[in-house]
Amino acid sequence: MSALLDLWTMAAVSAGAVFFLAGTVGLLRFPDSLTRLHALTKADNLGLGLVVLGLLPQAGGILDALKLIVIWLLVMLSGASVAQLIARRIAADGDRRR
Amino acid sequence: MIDPLNIGLVVLIVGLAVWIILARDAFSAVVAFIAYGLLLTLVWAQLQGIDVALTEAAIGGGLTGALLIGAASRLKRTENAVSAEQPGIALKWLAAGLSTAVTLVLAICVLALPDPAPSLADAVAANIGSTGVGNPITAVLLAFRAMDTLLEAVVLVFALIGVWSLTPDRFWAGRPGLKQSADPNGVLAYIARVLPPIGLVVGLYIFWVGADYPGGKFQGATILAAMWLLVIMAGLADAPAIDRGLLRFSLVLGPLAFIGIGVLGVAVAGDFLAYPVEYAKPLILVIEFALMPTLTLILGLLLLGAPQRAVES
């Protein structure tokens, strides 16, 4: 059972790392701010989500597991809001920047 | 043992430090400095210094970063003119010589440290029972070296007075910062409504567990100040006018309570800031509770800056 859980942790955290890698590559390679934001939010939401899901079986107890989930939710909330704010600013300034 | 994670951190930090110095415009340097602060947080966590890591993330990365972003955006107008000026050859050599000398002295100091380093950790561990707190860092900050913490709090008050003293005469007694006009139904207002309840709980939790676990008033106050600033930035509340009596009272409450308990120590325990053993924990708690609002307000007001508008009549 515990070997299965460890396997799950390895698979999920590795998958999360792939999303972070893809997000970082996107951040560096995409041509403009909006697409870069798009790449970044994938790393935040999916990457961190998979890492948290993978770590859940390793958490010390229910409380620790809940803390991990709350961290994920908070990062999603702040990530989504900040991405919106930056995107709106870009949309507002867009004509001047181009 | 050479750990790839640690090597990676060191390489990143040194590289980032070089980039901060070489960056052409102030804004890029500031952004790199914030990333640098976050990396330092990881280093402190690696060294098991969770208290320091929390402080570095809150003050070094967060607060200082926000202050520097404000400074960089104010300097933007004059930046090109300043960077176009070339210093004379003598000044360049002087700067290079001084920097090298400082680096050399620092390197010699580090290399001359005795090994193992002198440590008071055993003395702290032996005497922590007399303070009633469980976290050795808190015991050092509020009992063994309480004087340093008191002076830190006073320095923060002076820093705020320094910022306020830059106020133009016509705006004196006005509200700090510019009036915010965010969309009341926008994303910022939304997050300024959703996040503060969570932030308040987290900030107070970090403040409260500081007695026994990593955490404490500085880290907690930074989170509370961030929540307050978020509400102000979203335009849901306005910054207080700086001549409000209650505000000024709250600003000196922490240091005053600290000094009061210190003077009480002279009468009761025979020395300034000495606590009678049986009341050590409650007295430390009183100081922490009194310092909390002071620190929160000062950190927030430092970021808001000097008043730039008169009070609307």
Interface residues (C-beta under 8 A of the other chain):
Chain A: L74 L77 S78 S81 Q84 L85 R88
Chain B: G186 V187 L188 Y190 I191 V194 L195 I198
